[in-house]
Amino acid sequence: MLFNSFQFLCVFLPIVGAVYYYCARHGSARIAQICLVIVSFVFYGLQKPVYLPLLLASIVANFLFGRGIARLAGKRRKQLLVVALVANIVFLSCFKYWNLVLRHLPYLQGKFHFPDWELPLGISFFTLQQIMYLVDCYEEIVPANGFLAHAAFVSFFPSVASGPLTRARLMVPQLISGVSSNAPKISQGISLLAIGLFKKVVLADSVGRIADAGFTVPGSLSALEAWASSLSFTFQIYFDFSGYSDMAIGIALLLGYTLPINFNTPYRSLSITEFWQRWHITLSQFITNYLYTPILRSFRKITLVKAAAATLLAMTIAGLWHGPSFTFVIFGLLHGIALAVNQVWRRKARIRLPGLLSWILTFLFVNFAFIFFRAPNLAAGLQVSRALVSFHDLFTLKAFAGSIRMIEMPVICVPAIAGIIVALFGENSNVFALKPRITFSTALVISLLMLISFIFMNSNVAKEFVYFGF
Protein backbone atom coordinates (compact mmCIF):
# COMPACT_ATOMS: atom_id res chain seq x y z
CA MET A 1 0.00 0.00 0.00
CA LEU A 2 1.51 3.29 -1.12
CA PHE A 3 1.43 6.50 0.91
CA ASN A 4 0.32 8.26 -2.29
CA SER A 5 -2.89 6.25 -2.70
CA PHE A 6 -6.48 6.93 -1.71
CA GLN A 7 -6.60 3.55 0.03
CA PHE A 8 -3.85 4.59 2.41
CA LEU A 9 -4.85 8.21 2.96
CA CYS A 10 -8.62 7.81 3.13
CA VAL A 11 -9.02 4.31 4.59
CA PHE A 12 -5.92 2.80 6.21
CA LEU A 13 -4.51 5.87 7.98
CA PRO A 14 -7.81 7.12 9.50
CA ILE A 15 -8.68 3.62 10.76
CA VAL A 16 -5.18 3.12 12.17
CA GLY A 17 -5.28 6.51 13.87
CA ALA A 18 -8.66 5.84 15.47
CA VAL A 19 -7.77 2.32 16.66
CA TYR A 20 -4.32 3.33 17.87
CA TYR A 21 -5.53 6.30 19.89
CA TYR A 22 -8.34 4.25 21.38
CA CYS A 23 -5.84 1.60 22.51
CA ALA A 24 -3.44 4.23 23.83
CA ARG A 25 -6.05 6.27 25.72
CA HIS A 26 -7.96 3.34 27.20
CA GLY A 27 -5.08 0.97 27.73
CA SER A 28 -1.37 1.31 28.51
CA ALA A 29 1.85 2.06 26.66
CA ARG A 30 2.29 -1.70 26.23
CA ILE A 31 -1.15 -2.05 24.64
CA ALA A 32 -0.26 0.85 22.32
CA GLN A 33 2.96 -0.92 21.35
CA ILE A 34 1.10 -4.15 20.59
CA CYS A 35 -1.38 -2.21 18.46
CA LEU A 36 1.47 -0.44 16.65
CA VAL A 37 3.26 -3.72 15.90
CA ILE A 38 0.07 -5.32 14.55
CA VAL A 39 -0.69 -2.28 12.39
CA SER A 40 2.88 -2.16 11.08
CA PHE A 41 2.85 -5.86 10.22
CA VAL A 42 -0.48 -5.45 8.42
CA PHE A 43 0.94 -2.51 6.44
CA TYR A 44 4.07 -4.46 5.52
CA GLY A 45 2.13 -7.62 4.72
CA LEU A 46 -0.24 -5.80 2.39
CA GLN A 47 2.73 -5.05 0.12
CA LYS A 48 3.57 -8.72 -0.33
CA PRO A 49 2.63 -11.19 2.41
CA VAL A 50 5.35 -13.70 1.45
CA TYR A 51 8.06 -11.38 2.79
CA LEU A 52 6.44 -10.74 6.17
CA PRO A 53 8.20 -13.79 7.73
CA LEU A 54 11.55 -12.29 6.64
CA LEU A 55 10.86 -9.09 8.55
CA LEU A 56 9.77 -11.09 11.59
CA ALA A 57 12.84 -13.36 11.38
CA SER A 58 15.14 -10.33 11.17
CA ILE A 59 13.44 -8.75 14.20
CA VAL A 60 13.67 -11.94 16.29
CA ALA A 61 17.30 -12.65 15.34
CA ASN A 62 18.52 -9.14 16.07
CA PHE A 63 16.53 -8.97 19.32
CA LEU A 64 18.38 -12.11 20.46
CA PHE A 65 21.71 -10.74 19.24
CA GLY A 66 21.14 -7.50 21.14
CA ARG A 67 20.26 -9.32 24.36
CA GLY A 68 23.30 -11.54 23.99
CA ILE A 69 25.66 -8.62 23.38
CA ALA A 70 24.29 -6.82 26.44
CA ARG A 71 24.74 -9.93 28.60
CA LEU A 72 28.26 -10.97 27.53
CA ALA A 73 31.56 -9.30 28.32
CA GLY A 74 35.10 -9.15 26.98
CA LYS A 75 36.16 -11.08 23.90
CA ARG A 76 32.95 -13.10 23.61
CA ARG A 77 30.94 -9.88 23.47
CA LYS A 78 32.92 -8.66 20.47
CA GLN A 79 32.75 -12.06 18.79
CA LEU A 80 28.96 -12.07 19.05
CA LEU A 81 28.82 -8.57 17.57
CA VAL A 82 30.92 -9.72 14.61
CA VAL A 83 28.66 -12.77 14.12
CA ALA A 84 25.56 -10.55 14.30
CA LEU A 85 26.92 -8.04 11.79
CA VAL A 86 28.00 -10.77 9.39
CA ALA A 87 24.58 -12.43 9.69
CA ASN A 88 22.83 -9.16 8.80
CA ILE A 89 25.16 -8.47 5.89
CA VAL A 90 24.69 -12.01 4.54
CA PHE A 91 20.91 -11.71 4.98
CA LEU A 92 20.88 -8.46 2.99
CA SER A 93 23.35 -9.73 0.40
CA CYS A 94 21.35 -12.86 -0.38
CA PHE A 95 18.57 -10.72 -1.77
CA LYS A 96 20.53 -7.80 -3.20
CA TYR A 97 23.83 -9.18 -4.52
CA TRP A 98 23.62 -12.97 -4.91
CA ASN A 99 22.64 -12.97 -8.56
CA LEU A 100 25.11 -10.19 -9.39
CA VAL A 101 27.95 -12.31 -7.99
CA LEU A 102 26.78 -15.44 -9.80
CA ARG A 103 26.57 -13.65 -13.14
CA HIS A 104 30.27 -12.88 -12.88
CA LEU A 105 31.46 -16.33 -11.78
CA PRO A 106 31.97 -18.17 -15.09
CA TYR A 107 32.53 -21.54 -13.42
CA LEU A 108 28.99 -21.50 -11.99
CA GLN A 109 27.17 -20.20 -15.04
CA GLY A 110 24.82 -22.85 -16.42
CA LYS A 111 25.68 -25.37 -13.69
CA PHE A 112 23.25 -24.21 -11.03
CA HIS A 113 19.80 -22.66 -11.07
CA PHE A 114 19.22 -20.01 -8.44
CA PRO A 115 15.95 -18.21 -7.76
CA ASP A 116 15.65 -14.67 -9.05
CA TRP A 117 14.59 -13.24 -5.71
CA GLU A 118 12.55 -10.08 -5.66
CA LEU A 119 13.86 -7.50 -3.22
CA PRO A 120 11.71 -7.47 -0.04
CA LEU A 121 10.29 -4.05 0.78
CA GLY A 122 12.53 -1.98 3.04
CA ILE A 123 15.14 -4.71 3.60
CA SER A 124 18.03 -2.26 3.15
CA PHE A 125 16.54 0.13 5.67
CA PHE A 126 15.44 -2.20 8.45
CA THR A 127 18.72 -4.13 8.17
CA LEU A 128 20.87 -1.00 8.49
CA GLN A 129 18.69 0.24 11.34
CA GLN A 130 19.31 -2.97 13.27
CA ILE A 131 23.03 -2.88 12.50
CA MET A 132 23.13 0.56 14.13
CA TYR A 133 21.21 -0.83 17.10
CA LEU A 134 23.63 -3.74 17.57
CA VAL A 135 26.70 -1.50 17.44
CA ASP A 136 25.08 0.93 19.86
CA CYS A 137 24.36 -1.99 22.20
CA TYR A 138 28.00 -3.05 21.99
CA GLU A 139 29.18 0.50 22.66
CA GLU A 140 26.68 0.68 25.56
CA ILE A 141 25.02 3.71 24.03
CA VAL A 142 21.62 2.00 24.43
CA PRO A 143 20.42 -0.92 26.55
CA ALA A 144 19.12 -4.05 24.86
CA ASN A 145 15.52 -3.67 23.71
CA GLY A 146 12.63 -5.66 25.03
CA PHE A 147 11.03 -7.75 22.31
CA LEU A 148 7.89 -5.67 21.93
CA ALA A 149 9.79 -2.38 21.83
CA HIS A 150 12.26 -3.82 19.32
CA ALA A 151 9.49 -5.12 17.07
CA ALA A 152 7.71 -1.75 17.15
CA PHE A 153 11.01 0.09 16.54
CA VAL A 154 11.99 -1.97 13.48
CA SER A 155 8.57 -2.45 11.88
CA PHE A 156 7.25 1.10 12.50
CA PHE A 157 5.10 1.45 9.40
CA PRO A 158 5.78 5.11 8.50
CA SER A 159 9.51 4.43 8.10
CA VAL A 160 9.92 0.67 7.51
CA ALA A 161 9.84 0.95 3.70
CA SER A 162 12.29 3.79 3.03
CA GLY A 163 13.35 5.42 6.27
CA PRO A 164 14.36 7.81 7.65
CA LEU A 165 16.89 5.56 9.37
CA THR A 166 16.23 5.92 13.10
CA ARG A 167 18.54 5.10 15.97
CA ALA A 168 17.16 3.17 18.90
CA ARG A 169 18.13 5.85 21.40
CA LEU A 170 15.74 8.27 19.67
CA MET A 171 12.78 6.01 18.92
CA VAL A 172 12.62 3.34 21.64
CA PRO A 173 12.17 5.75 24.59
CA GLN A 174 9.21 7.29 22.72
CA LEU A 175 7.67 3.84 22.21
CA ILE A 176 8.13 2.91 25.85
CA SER A 177 6.70 6.15 27.22
CA GLY A 178 3.60 5.92 25.03
CA VAL A 179 1.57 8.47 23.09
CA SER A 180 2.55 12.11 23.52
CA SER A 181 0.50 13.66 20.73
CA ASN A 182 -1.17 17.06 20.99
CA ALA A 183 -2.82 19.61 18.73
CA PRO A 184 0.46 21.23 17.51
CA LYS A 185 1.93 17.82 16.66
CA ILE A 186 -1.19 16.79 14.77
CA SER A 187 -1.30 20.03 12.79
CA GLN A 188 2.41 19.73 12.02
CA GLY A 189 1.90 16.13 10.96
CA ILE A 190 -0.93 17.06 8.60
CA SER A 191 1.21 19.86 7.15
CA LEU A 192 4.18 17.58 6.45
CA LEU A 193 1.89 14.89 5.08
CA ALA A 194 0.34 17.37 2.63
CA ILE A 195 3.71 18.82 1.60
CA GLY A 196 5.23 15.38 1.08
CA LEU A 197 2.25 14.19 -0.94
CA PHE A 198 2.44 17.28 -3.16
CA LYS A 199 6.16 16.75 -3.69
CA LYS A 200 5.56 13.18 -4.80
CA VAL A 201 2.41 13.18 -6.94
CA VAL A 202 2.70 16.68 -8.44
CA LEU A 203 6.39 17.54 -8.62
CA ALA A 204 8.30 14.25 -8.65
CA ASP A 205 5.93 12.29 -10.88
CA SER A 206 5.70 15.21 -13.34
CA VAL A 207 9.43 15.70 -13.86
CA GLY A 208 9.78 11.93 -13.78
CA ARG A 209 7.93 11.77 -17.09
CA ILE A 210 10.74 13.77 -18.70
CA ALA A 211 13.45 11.65 -17.07
CA ASP A 212 11.77 8.41 -18.16
CA ALA A 213 11.42 9.67 -21.73
CA GLY A 214 15.15 10.37 -21.92
CA PHE A 215 16.62 7.39 -20.09
CA THR A 216 14.45 4.99 -22.09
CA VAL A 217 16.33 5.91 -25.29
CA PRO A 218 19.75 7.10 -24.04
CA GLY A 219 21.46 6.57 -27.40
CA SER A 220 19.08 8.89 -29.28
CA LEU A 221 19.24 12.03 -27.15
CA SER A 222 20.18 15.47 -28.36
CA ALA A 223 22.16 17.69 -25.99
CA LEU A 224 18.97 19.50 -24.98
CA GLU A 225 17.18 16.22 -24.26
CA ALA A 226 20.15 14.86 -22.30
CA TRP A 227 20.25 17.94 -20.08
CA ALA A 228 16.47 17.92 -19.67
CA SER A 229 16.49 14.22 -18.78
CA SER A 230 19.35 14.38 -16.30
CA LEU A 231 18.11 17.53 -14.59
CA SER A 232 14.60 16.09 -14.44
CA PHE A 233 15.81 13.00 -12.62
CA THR A 234 17.92 15.11 -10.27
CA PHE A 235 14.78 16.96 -9.21
CA GLN A 236 12.58 13.86 -9.40
CA ILE A 237 14.63 11.85 -6.92
CA TYR A 238 14.81 14.81 -4.56
CA PHE A 239 11.08 15.45 -4.54
CA ASP A 240 10.27 11.75 -4.55
CA PHE A 241 12.49 10.81 -1.62
CA SER A 242 12.13 13.99 0.41
CA GLY A 243 8.38 13.73 -0.23
CA TYR A 244 8.37 10.22 1.23
CA SER A 245 10.45 11.40 4.20
CA ASP A 246 8.08 14.32 4.84
CA MET A 247 5.09 11.99 4.73
CA ALA A 248 6.78 9.47 7.04
CA ILE A 249 7.68 12.18 9.56
CA GLY A 250 4.17 13.64 9.27
CA ILE A 251 2.43 10.29 9.81
CA ALA A 252 4.67 9.60 12.82
CA LEU A 253 3.74 13.00 14.27
CA LEU A 254 0.05 12.18 13.83
CA LEU A 255 0.65 9.13 16.05
CA GLY A 256 2.69 11.15 18.55
CA TYR A 257 6.23 10.14 17.52
CA THR A 258 9.18 12.15 16.25
CA LEU A 259 11.39 10.85 13.42
CA PRO A 260 14.65 12.54 12.38
CA ILE A 261 14.70 15.06 9.54
CA ASN A 262 16.16 13.53 6.38
CA PHE A 263 16.55 16.46 3.94
CA ASN A 264 17.54 20.09 4.33
CA THR A 265 17.43 21.87 0.94
CA PRO A 266 20.44 19.94 -0.43
CA TYR A 267 20.48 21.62 -3.84
CA ARG A 268 21.59 24.89 -2.28
CA SER A 269 24.86 23.33 -1.09
CA LEU A 270 28.14 25.10 -1.85
CA SER A 271 30.28 21.95 -1.63
CA ILE A 272 29.84 18.21 -1.96
CA THR A 273 30.54 17.85 1.77
CA GLU A 274 27.70 20.24 2.53
CA PHE A 275 25.49 18.35 0.08
CA TRP A 276 25.88 15.12 2.07
CA GLN A 277 25.15 17.00 5.27
CA ARG A 278 21.81 18.01 3.74
CA TRP A 279 20.94 14.99 1.53
CA HIS A 280 19.53 11.75 3.03
CA ILE A 281 20.85 12.95 6.37
CA THR A 282 20.21 9.73 8.27
CA LEU A 283 22.13 7.66 5.71
CA SER A 284 24.93 10.22 5.74
CA GLN A 285 25.15 9.84 9.51
CA PHE A 286 25.28 6.06 9.13
CA ILE A 287 28.10 6.36 6.58
CA THR A 288 30.03 8.69 8.87
CA ASN A 289 29.53 6.86 12.17
CA TYR A 290 29.38 3.22 11.08
CA LEU A 291 31.54 3.09 7.92
CA TYR A 292 33.93 6.03 7.61
CA THR A 293 34.93 6.29 11.29
CA PRO A 294 35.64 2.55 11.80
CA ILE A 295 37.62 2.44 8.55
CA LEU A 296 39.63 5.49 9.62
CA ARG A 297 40.27 4.01 13.07
CA SER A 298 41.66 0.87 11.46
CA PHE A 299 44.67 2.87 10.29
CA ARG A 300 47.47 3.11 12.81
CA LYS A 301 48.27 6.71 12.01
CA ILE A 302 45.62 8.99 10.59
CA THR A 303 46.72 11.27 7.76
CA LEU A 304 44.86 13.40 5.24
CA VAL A 305 45.56 10.81 2.51
CA LYS A 306 44.23 7.98 4.68
CA ALA A 307 41.14 10.03 5.57
CA ALA A 308 40.54 10.57 1.85
CA ALA A 309 40.99 6.82 1.21
CA ALA A 310 38.52 6.01 4.00
CA THR A 311 36.04 8.42 2.44
CA LEU A 312 36.44 6.81 -0.97
CA LEU A 313 35.92 3.30 0.40
CA ALA A 314 32.94 4.27 2.59
CA MET A 315 31.14 6.01 -0.27
CA THR A 316 31.78 3.13 -2.66
CA ILE A 317 30.20 0.76 -0.13
CA ALA A 318 27.31 3.21 0.25
CA GLY A 319 26.86 3.23 -3.52
CA LEU A 320 26.79 -0.57 -3.62
CA TRP A 321 24.20 -0.55 -0.80
CA HIS A 322 21.73 0.97 -3.26
CA GLY A 323 21.70 -2.11 -5.43
CA PRO A 324 23.50 -4.87 -7.35
CA SER A 325 24.61 -2.75 -10.29
CA PHE A 326 27.90 -1.23 -11.38
CA THR A 327 26.03 2.03 -11.98
CA PHE A 328 25.49 2.37 -8.22
CA VAL A 329 29.16 1.56 -7.60
CA ILE A 330 30.10 4.33 -10.06
CA PHE A 331 27.68 6.69 -8.29
CA GLY A 332 29.29 5.96 -4.90
CA LEU A 333 32.80 6.09 -6.33
CA LEU A 334 32.19 9.48 -7.95
CA HIS A 335 30.90 10.93 -4.69
CA GLY A 336 33.79 9.36 -2.79
CA ILE A 337 36.31 10.99 -5.14
CA ALA A 338 34.52 14.34 -4.89
CA LEU A 339 34.40 14.20 -1.08
CA ALA A 340 38.07 13.19 -0.90
CA VAL A 341 39.05 16.07 -3.20
CA ASN A 342 36.93 18.40 -1.11
CA GLN A 343 38.70 17.22 2.07
CA VAL A 344 42.11 17.94 0.57
CA TRP A 345 40.95 21.24 -0.93
CA ARG A 346 39.67 22.54 2.42
CA ARG A 347 42.92 21.64 4.17
CA LYS A 348 45.49 22.58 1.54
CA ALA A 349 44.06 25.08 -0.93
CA ARG A 350 44.52 28.76 -0.24
CA ILE A 351 41.98 29.82 -2.84
CA ARG A 352 38.33 30.10 -1.87
CA LEU A 353 35.88 30.00 -4.74
CA PRO A 354 33.04 32.54 -4.92
CA GLY A 355 29.73 31.26 -3.55
CA LEU A 356 27.93 31.24 -6.91
CA LEU A 357 30.73 29.32 -8.63
CA SER A 358 30.87 26.83 -5.74
CA TRP A 359 27.14 26.24 -6.04
CA ILE A 360 27.29 25.78 -9.83
CA LEU A 361 30.16 23.27 -9.64
CA THR A 362 28.50 21.34 -6.82
CA PHE A 363 25.12 21.17 -8.52
CA LEU A 364 26.59 20.17 -11.89
CA PHE A 365 28.56 17.38 -10.25
CA VAL A 366 25.51 16.11 -8.34
CA ASN A 367 23.51 16.13 -11.56
CA PHE A 368 26.24 14.24 -13.42
CA ALA A 369 26.55 11.56 -10.70
CA PHE A 370 22.78 11.03 -10.66
CA ILE A 371 22.93 10.04 -14.34
CA PHE A 372 24.58 6.75 -13.30
CA PHE A 373 22.15 6.37 -10.41
CA ARG A 374 19.23 6.49 -12.86
CA ALA A 375 20.72 4.76 -15.89
CA PRO A 376 19.59 1.13 -16.38
CA ASN A 377 23.18 0.11 -17.09
CA LEU A 378 26.67 1.54 -17.44
CA ALA A 379 26.45 1.87 -21.22
CA ALA A 380 23.27 3.95 -20.95
CA GLY A 381 24.88 6.18 -18.34
CA LEU A 382 27.84 6.82 -20.63
CA GLN A 383 25.53 7.55 -23.57
CA VAL A 384 23.60 10.19 -21.61
CA SER A 385 26.85 11.67 -20.32
CA ARG A 386 28.27 11.97 -23.84
CA ALA A 387 25.03 13.51 -25.09
CA LEU A 388 25.41 16.34 -22.55
CA VAL A 389 28.41 17.64 -24.52
CA SER A 390 27.26 16.58 -27.98
CA PHE A 391 27.63 19.32 -30.61
CA HIS A 392 26.26 17.53 -33.67
CA ASP A 393 22.70 17.46 -32.30
CA LEU A 394 21.94 20.27 -29.91
CA PHE A 395 18.29 21.27 -29.77
CA THR A 396 16.07 18.61 -31.35
CA LEU A 397 13.33 16.84 -29.36
CA LYS A 398 12.94 13.74 -31.50
CA ALA A 399 13.57 11.30 -28.65
CA PHE A 400 10.91 12.92 -26.46
CA ALA A 401 8.32 12.96 -29.24
CA GLY A 402 7.60 9.26 -28.94
CA SER A 403 6.98 9.40 -25.18
CA ILE A 404 5.43 12.79 -24.42
CA ARG A 405 2.54 14.31 -26.36
CA MET A 406 2.46 18.06 -26.87
CA ILE A 407 -0.88 18.32 -25.08
CA GLU A 408 0.78 16.92 -21.94
CA MET A 409 3.65 19.41 -21.87
CA PRO A 410 1.90 22.13 -19.77
CA VAL A 411 0.88 19.54 -17.15
CA ILE A 412 4.51 18.42 -16.99
CA CYS A 413 6.42 21.68 -17.43
CA VAL A 414 4.44 23.88 -15.02
CA PRO A 415 5.06 21.56 -12.01
CA ALA A 416 8.66 21.09 -13.17
CA ILE A 417 9.37 24.82 -13.18
CA ALA A 418 7.55 25.25 -9.87
CA GLY A 419 9.60 22.42 -8.39
CA ILE A 420 12.91 23.94 -9.47
CA ILE A 421 11.95 27.27 -7.90
CA VAL A 422 10.87 25.56 -4.65
CA ALA A 423 14.00 23.40 -4.44
CA LEU A 424 16.39 26.29 -5.04
CA PHE A 425 14.65 29.24 -3.44
CA GLY A 426 11.64 28.06 -1.39
CA GLU A 427 11.35 27.59 2.36
CA ASN A 428 12.42 24.22 3.71
CA SER A 429 9.40 21.99 4.27
CA ASN A 430 10.44 21.15 7.82
CA VAL A 431 10.79 24.82 8.76
CA PHE A 432 7.43 25.56 7.17
CA ALA A 433 5.53 22.63 8.64
CA LEU A 434 7.06 22.46 12.11
CA LYS A 435 6.25 26.01 13.13
CA PRO A 436 4.85 26.21 16.67
CA ARG A 437 1.61 27.74 15.46
CA ILE A 438 -0.29 27.16 12.24
CA THR A 439 -1.70 30.42 10.91
CA PHE A 440 -4.74 30.82 8.68
CA SER A 441 -2.57 31.47 5.63
CA THR A 442 -0.50 28.36 6.37
CA ALA A 443 -3.65 26.25 6.73
CA LEU A 444 -4.91 27.65 3.43
CA VAL A 445 -1.67 26.70 1.65
CA ILE A 446 -1.76 23.18 3.13
CA SER A 447 -5.39 22.71 2.07
CA LEU A 448 -4.58 23.88 -1.45
CA LEU A 449 -1.60 21.52 -1.71
CA MET A 450 -3.75 18.60 -0.58
CA LEU A 451 -6.51 19.48 -3.04
CA ILE A 452 -4.10 19.74 -5.98
CA SER A 453 -2.45 16.46 -4.94
CA PHE A 454 -5.80 14.66 -4.86
CA ILE A 455 -6.61 15.98 -8.35
CA PHE A 456 -3.31 14.60 -9.66
CA MET A 457 -3.86 11.31 -7.82
CA ASN A 458 -7.30 10.98 -9.39
CA SER A 459 -5.82 11.54 -12.86
CA ASN A 460 -2.83 9.18 -12.66
CA VAL A 461 -2.00 5.68 -11.53
CA ALA A 462 -0.14 5.77 -8.22
CA LYS A 463 3.60 5.31 -8.77
CA GLU A 464 5.96 3.69 -6.31
CA PHE A 465 8.52 5.83 -4.53
CA VAL A 466 11.99 5.59 -6.08
CA TYR A 467 13.60 4.27 -2.91
CA PHE A 468 11.15 1.38 -2.66
CA GLY A 469 13.57 -0.31 -5.04
CA PHE A 470 16.39 -0.20 -2.49
N, C-alpha and C positions, 0 to 999 in steps of 0.2 A: 504494500500500500504506500503510495507516494504522498509526501507532504503536499504536493501541488495537485491534489485531486479533490473533487467534491466529496468523495466517500470519506476521506480522512478529515477534511475541514468541517464538513456539515453533519457527519454521522459519528465517526470514531472518536474524534477529539472531544466533542460535547458529552458523549456518553462516558468516556474515560474520566473527564473532569468531574462530572456529577457523582459517579461511583467512587472515585478516589477521595473526593472531599467528604462524602458521606462516611466512608470507612475511617478517614482521619479524624473527623469531628466526633464520631460516635464510638470510636474504638481507641486504639493506642497507636504509638509510633510503630510498633511491631505489626499491627494489623495493616497500617498504611504501607509498610514495606512489602508485606505479602501481596497486597493488592497491586502495588507497583510492579512487582516481579511477574505476577500473572498477566497484567496488561502488557508488559514489555515482551513477554514470551508470545502472547497472542499477536502482537504487532510484527514480531520477527517471523513467526510461523506463517502469517498470511502472505509473506513474500514468497516463500517456498518451504513448505513444512518439512521436507526431507533433510534440510540443513539445521533444523532446530536441535536435534540431538548433538550436533557438533558444538553448537554454542554451549549447551548444557555440559558436555564433556569437558570443554575448555574451562568453564567456570569451576566445576568440581575439582579438576586436576590442579588448577592454580590456587584454589582455596587450600587444598591439602599441602601443596608446596609452601604456601605462605605460613601455614601453621607449623610445618616442619622446620622452616628456616628460623622462625621465632623461638622454637623450642631448643634447637641445637646450639652448640657453641664451638668455637675454634675451627679446626680444619674441616670437620664434618659439615659445619654450617656453610662454608664456602663451597664445598663439593656439591651439596644439595642445590645451592644457587646455580652452579654451573649446569647441573643436570636439568634443572627447571628451565633455564634459558635455552639450552639446546633443544629440549622437548618442544618449547614454544616455536623456536625457529624451524624445526623439522615439520611441525604441524602446519605452519604457514607455508613452508616451501613445498610441501606435498601438493598443495592446491595451486600455488602460483608459479612454481619454477620447474616442477618435475618434467613436464613435457618439453620445456625449453632445453633442459639438460639432455634428455633422451634424443632430441632431434640432432644434437651435435656430438653424439657418441656413435660413430659409424659401426662399431662392432655389435651394437644392440639393434640397429635398424633392421626391421624385417624379421627379427628373431623372437621378439616378444610383443604382445599386444597389451597396451596399457589404456585404461579408461581416460577419455578426454573430459576431465572433471571441470564442471562449471564452478566459477569462483563463488563461494558462499558470501552472502551479503555481510559487509562490515568486518570480514575476518582480519583484514590488515589493521583495522582500528582497535577492535577489542583484544587482539593479540598484543599489540604494542602497549595498550593501556595496562594489561596485566604484567607485561615485562617491567614497566615502570613501577608497578606495585611491588613486585618481587624484589627488585633492587632496593626500593625504599624500605621494605621490611628488613633486608640484609643490613642496610645502613642505619637501621633503627630510627628512621625518620617517621615511620608509622607503625603502629602495632598490627598484628595479624588480624584480618577481618573475621567477624563471625560469618557463618555461611549465608544467612539471609541478607546481611548488609553487602557481602561480596557479590551475591547474585544480582541484587538491585543496582549496585555500582556498575557492574559490567554490562548488564542487559538494558540499562536505562534507555527507553525507547526513543527519546528525542535525539540521542547522540550515538546509538549503537551502530547505525549504518555508515555514517561518515564524520563522526566527531562532533564537536571539538574533542581532542584527546584530553582526558581529565585525570588528574592525579588523585589518589585515594585520600590524601590529607585535605583536599578541598571538598570532595563530594561525600565521603563516608560520614563525617560528622553531621552533615546536613540530613542524611538519611536516618541516622540514629536519633537525632533530636526531633524529627518529625516535621510536619507542615508549618511553615512560617510565612504563608502568603498573606498579603494585604492589598488594599485598593491600589496603591502606587505600583506594586509589583505586577498586578494583573493588567493595569493600563500600560505599563512598560512592555509586558509580554505581548499584548495585542498589537502594540506599535511595531515591535520587532518582527512579529509574525507577518504583519501586513507589508512591511518594507521588504522582508526576505522573499515573500511570495511575489511581489512586484518585480524584484530583481530577477527572479527565475523566469516567470512565465511571460513577462513583457520584454525585459531587456536581454537576458541571456538567450532565451529561445529565439528572439528576433535576429540578433547578430549571429546566432548559431546557424541560421539558414545560409548566410553568406559564407561562413567558414566551411560548412558542409559542401556547398557548391564548388568551392575551390579545391579542397583536399580530396574530393572524389575524382578529380581529373588533374592531378598535379603536373602532368607532363604537357598540358595544353594551355597553361596560364600565361597571359600577358603580364607585364610588370605591374600594371594597375590592378589586375585581378589577384596577383600574388600578394601585393601589399594589402589589398582589401581583405583577402582571406586570412592572412596571418594576423593582422590587427583585429579582425573580427573574433578570431579565436582567443586572442589575448584578453579581450573584453568579455567574451562569452564565459571563459573559465572563471574569471574574477566574479562576475555577477552570479554565475551558477553556484559556485562554491561558497562565496560569502553570503549569497541568498540562503543556501541551506543552513549555514552556521547561524545566521540571524534567526531563521525559523526555529532551529533547535534551541537556541538560547531563549527565544520568546516562549516556546512551549514549556520549557523548564520553569521559567518564571511564572507562568500560569499555574503550575503545580506547586510553586513555592520554593524552587531550587535555583541556584545560581551556577551557571556554567561559565568557563573562561572565554573571554573575547578572542576571536580567531583572526580577525582582519582589522587593519587600521590604515585605510587609504594607501595601499602599497604603491600605487602608480604615481605617487607624488615623491617617491624616494629619490634622493640625490646620490646614492651609491648602492651597489649591490648588497653590501652589508646592511644598510638601512632597509632595503627591500625585504630581506629575510627577517628583519625585526618586525615588519609590518604584515608579511604574507604568511598565511597558515601558521600563526604564531605558536600554537601548541605543538605542531610538528617541529618547528624551528627550535623550540625549547627541548624537545626530545633529542634532536640531532646534537644540540650543544651539550646537554647534560649526560646523555646516555651513549653517544657515539664519539663525538669530538673529544670531550674531556678524558674519557678512559683511554682513547688512542694516544692522546698527548701525554698522559701520565705513564704510558708504557715506555716512553723514551727516557733514558737515564738522565740526559741533560736537554732541557728544552731550549731550542733556538728558534729564530724566526723562520728558518727554512723548514724545520721539523713541524712547526705550527702550521705552515702552509701545506705541508704534506699531509698532516692530519686532517686539515680542512678538505683537501682534495679527496682523500679516502672516504671520509664521512659523507660527503655530498654524493659521491658515486654510489655508495651503499643506499643512501636516501633515494637516489634516482631509481635504482633497481627495486626498491621497495614498492614503487608504483606499479610494477608489472614485469612479466617475463618477456621483455623486448629490448633489443639493443637501442631503440630510440629513447627509452627511458634512461638507459645507461649514459647515452650521449647527453641527454638533458642534465642529469646529475653531474656528469664530468664537466660540462660547460660551466655550470654554476660553481663547481668546486674550483676550477681554474680562475674564474672571475673573482671569487672570494679570496683566493690565495693572492692574486695580483693586488687586490684592494688592501689586504693586510700589509703587504710589502710597501705599497704606495703610501699608506698612512704613516708608516714608520720611517721610511727612507726619503720619500720625495719632498722637496722643498717648495714645489709649485702646488698651489691650490687652484683648482679650476673654478671658473665662475659658476654660480648656482644653476643658471639656465643650461649651460653646456653639460654640467654634471647630470642634470635631469634627462637631457636628450640622450646622452650616451647610455645611461642606465636603462631608460625605457626601450631604446632600440635593441640593447642586448637582451633584455627580458623578452621582447617580442620575437627576436631571432631564436632564442632557446625554446620558446613555446612551440615553434614550428615542429621540432622533433618530438615534443610531447604529444602533439596532435596527429602527426603523420602516421599512417597505418604501417609504414615500414621505413627503413633507412633510405632506400632509393627515392621514395616519395618526398621525404624530408629534404634530400639534396636537390630534387627537382624544384621544389617550391623556393628553396634558398637561392638557387641559380636564377630563377625567374625574377626575383627581387631586383637583380642588377642586369636584367636582360635589356638590350638596346635595340634588338631587331623587331620587337613587338611590344610597344609601350602602353597603348591606351585602348586596345580593343576589349570587348566584353563577350567574345564568342563562347568562352567556356561557361560563363554564367547563364547564357541564353537558354541552354538546355535544362537548367534547374530552377530558374527563377523567372516567373512571368512579369512583364512590365506592370501589370495591374497590382502585383503584390509589392512593388518597390516602396510605395509610401508607407505601407504597414511595417515594412522592415527598416527602412532608412530613418524614419522619424524616431522610433525607439532607440536605434543605434546612435544617432546624434545626441539624443537626450542622455543616453548612458555614458557616452564619452564625457559630456559636460559634467555629469554627476560624479563620475570617477575621478576626474581631474580637478574639479573646482567645488563640488558640493560638500555639504556637511556630512561628517562621518555618521553612519546609521546608528552606531552605539551612542554617540553624543546626543543625537537627535532623539532617540527613543528612550534613553535612560535618564532623561531630565526628571528632577524631583516632582515637578508638577506638569500635568498635561493641560495646555491652554486650549481655548476654543479653536484657534487657528490650527494648532497641531492636530487636534481631533478631526478637523475638517480635511486636512491633508491625508491623514491615515484612512479616513473613510473613502476618499477619492481614490487612493491607491488600491484599496481592497476592491472597490467597484470596478476599476479598470482591469484589475487582475482577473476577476471573475468573468468579465466579458471575453478576455483572451482565453481563459480556460474553457469557456463554453464554445469557442470557435476552433480550438485545436485539441488534438489528442495529447494527453499528458505525457511529457517526456521525462525519462529518468535523469537524475542529477549526474553530472559527469563523474563525480567521485564514487558513485555506486559501483563503478567498474574496478575500484581498487581495494 
